[in-house]
Amino acid sequence: MAKDTPKDQKKEHAPKEHKEHASKEQQKAKNKEASQKFHATEAPKGAVAPMPKGYLPRMRELYANTVRPALMKDFNLSSPMAAPKITKIVINIGVSEAKENIQALDLAKEDLTMITGQAPQLRRAKKSISNFKLREGMPIAVRVTLRGIRMYEFFDRFVSVSVPRIRDFQGVDPKYFDGRGNLNMGLKEHHIFPEVNMEKSPKARGMNITFVTTAGDDAKGQALLQYMGMPFKKPEVKKPNVKP
């Protein structure tokens, strides 16, 4: 029998190599599609997941379509840029027991991350106070500053879901304004936020929320927040003394 020449052997191996190359390309394409599906459905590791492209919060649409025209009409503003708006929301949780138990600070950090969707910043003592057993540089609080989309999303959840869960709530007192249109609120319990896990964080913690605006005075700041859904306390109407 005649032996196969090297040319015949190359012809036999050529289809096999072509099939192997094609199968490798198909496998790469499948892996690429799988990775794209994974990134599209799964949130990345970490505290914060990115917002989808083209996403517009409900409160931002409300401000642009309803609130800003109403403010321009009420205060006789000629330019939309002169209308007051919210620039940022600052949320702070003080953890006094962190001096003795550092794990309490970790729990507060985890709770604030779940509430805001953003990793909080660790705040340290600026001076030493011996009566409170406090030393300079000791971690005592966590803070988050929200801007843009996350700010509007937090405001929407706070007004729609969290505020109605405040115990014996009768409205936000207008006295909480600082004179420049910024609202400072103090909450006794952070359990009003549904994102908090009661089993992991059974102890109620107080928190301070600051709504920073460009209003410049309290009247414009209150009108802005009221149009956006913040429930303010109604002024008491004094009843006239009627003699029988």
KAWO-V818196 format. One record per helix or strand of 2 or more residues. SS is the DSSP state (helix for helix, strand for strand). FROM is the first residue (numbers start at 1). TO is the last residue. If there is no record, write none. Layout:
# KAWO-V818196
ss=SS from=FROM to=TO
ss=SS from=FROM to=TO
This chain:
# KAWO-V818196
ss=helix from=6 to=41
ss=helix from=58 to=74
ss=helix from=80 to=82
ss=strand from=86 to=94
ss=helix from=96 to=99
ss=helix from=103 to=116
ss=strand from=121 to=124
ss=helix from=130 to=132
ss=strand from=139 to=146
ss=helix from=148 to=165
ss=helix from=174 to=176
ss=strand from=183 to=187
ss=helix from=190 to=192
ss=strand from=207 to=213
ss=helix from=218 to=227
